[in-house]
Amino acid sequence: MVVSDVPPLAFFGEYASTYEGIERLNHFWFFQMAMADEVLAANDMAWVRQVMQDKWTADDYDATEDFEAVRKALGEPARLRAAIDLYRMNFAPQEMGTPEWAARHAELWGEVPAQPTLYLHGTEDKSVVLDAEGLAAIGASLSAGSEVAFIEGAGHLVPAEKPVEYNERVLRFLGKEH
């Protein structure tokens, strides 16, 4: 299995409840507001363009092409609403972080995969910030044969920002005998 951008629930949930996590994941809270539907759609999705460039990608990455794909995919009100509803259902402020929320999400996310897993994370991720210690802890929690690595210079959208490096690591991992 290959995963990037969002660590396992135990690490993500812990991060999301810190000051840094709350600040960097503030779009979770913004999406809860009724006005989010209107703001996201306004001015040809200018808010989405801005957040992709400023927050979800590395400073030197041009997210224009990715934004156009997102704009095309979410350009209809029903599709945009469905994307926002994912946050509204999974991260509702009334229960986010409570033991009940953690238990429900543990059921949804399931156990840490038993199969070997490759977890890749961008060094320039401004949304879910990890240091070497955090990445090592994730690696220690995964099954035998798993690997974790930073992708240098990538932000939160690792496969889009660094496709060559990402694909090389994925293919190398998938080619190993585990």
BELURDA-V680411 format. One record per residue. N is the residue number from 1. PSI is psi in radians with two decimals (999 if undefined). BURIAL is I if it has 24 or more other ideal C-beta (glycine too) atoms within 12 Angstrom, else O. Layout:
BEGIN
[[N;PSI;BURIAL] [N;PSI;BURIAL]]
END
This chain:
BEGIN
[[1;2.53;O] [2;2.27;I] [3;2.50;I] [4;2.80;I] [5;-0.74;I] [6;2.05;I] [7;2.97;I] [8;2.71;I] [9;-0.74;I] [10;-0.68;O] [11;-0.71;I] [12;-0.81;I] [13;-0.70;I] [14;-0.78;O] [15;-0.75;I] [16;-0.32;I] [17;0.08;O] [18;2.86;O] [19;-0.86;O] [20;-0.78;O] [21;-0.77;I] [22;-0.76;O] [23;-0.80;O] [24;-0.40;I] [25;0.46;I] [26;-0.31;O] [27;-0.47;I] [28;-0.75;I] [29;-0.69;O] [30;-0.73;I] [31;-0.28;I] [32;-0.40;I] [33;2.48;O] [34;-0.57;O] [35;-0.23;O] [36;-0.71;I] [37;-0.83;I] [38;-0.78;O] [39;-0.76;O] [40;-0.63;I] [41;-0.39;I] [42;2.60;O] [43;0.81;O] [44;0.72;O] [45;0.71;I] [46;-0.64;O] [47;-0.76;I] [48;-0.78;I] [49;-0.81;I] [50;-0.79;O] [51;-0.61;I] [52;-0.73;I] [53;-0.71;I] [54;-0.56;O] [55;-0.60;I] [56;-0.11;I] [57;2.81;I] [58;2.70;I] [59;-0.60;O] [60;0.17;O] [61;2.31;I] [62;1.88;O] [63;0.21;I] [64;-0.87;O] [65;-0.72;O] [66;-0.72;I] [67;-0.75;I] [68;-0.67;O] [69;-0.72;O] [70;-0.79;I] [71;-0.72;I] [72;-0.76;O] [73;-0.64;O] [74;0.20;I] [75;-0.39;O] [76;2.44;O] [77;-0.70;O] [78;-0.67;O] [79;-0.74;O] [80;-0.77;I] [81;-0.71;O] [82;-0.70;O] [83;-0.76;I] [84;-0.67;I] [85;-0.49;O] [86;-0.78;O] [87;-0.68;I] [88;-0.64;I] [89;-0.68;O] [90;-0.35;I] [91;0.67;I] [92;2.32;O] [93;-0.42;O] [94;-0.44;O] [95;-0.23;O] [96;2.22;I] [97;-0.18;I] [98;2.82;O] [99;-0.61;O] [100;-0.74;O] [101;-0.81;I] [102;-0.73;O] [103;-0.76;O] [104;-0.74;O] [105;-0.56;I] [106;-0.67;O] [107;-0.77;O] [108;-0.80;O] [109;-0.47;O] [110;-3.13;O] [111;2.86;O] [112;2.35;I] [113;2.45;O] [114;-0.46;O] [115;2.73;O] [116;2.39;O] [117;2.42;I] [118;2.09;I] [119;2.13;I] [120;2.42;I] [121;2.39;I] [122;2.39;I] [123;-0.36;I] [124;0.36;I] [125;2.06;I] [126;0.00;I] [127;-0.99;I] [128;1.73;I] [129;2.19;I] [130;2.50;I] [131;3.12;O] [132;-0.65;O] [133;-0.76;O] [134;-0.72;I] [135;-0.71;I] [136;-0.68;O] [137;-0.69;O] [138;-0.81;I] [139;-0.71;I] [140;-0.42;O] [141;-0.24;I] [142;2.89;I] [143;2.90;O] [144;2.48;O] [145;-0.04;O] [146;2.81;I] [147;2.64;I] [148;2.60;I] [149;2.64;I] [150;2.54;I] [151;1.92;I] [152;2.25;O] [153;-0.04;O] [154;2.59;I] [155;-2.43;I] [156;-0.33;I] [157;1.08;I] [158;-0.94;I] [159;-0.60;I] [160;-0.67;I] [161;-0.63;I] [162;1.10;I] [163;-0.64;O] [164;-0.90;O] [165;-0.73;I] [166;-0.92;I] [167;-0.66;O] [168;-0.80;O] [169;-0.74;I] [170;-0.84;I] [171;-0.70;O] [172;-0.78;O] [173;-0.82;I] [174;-0.42;O] [175;-0.18;O] [176;2.67;O] [177;2.25;O] [178;999;O]]
END
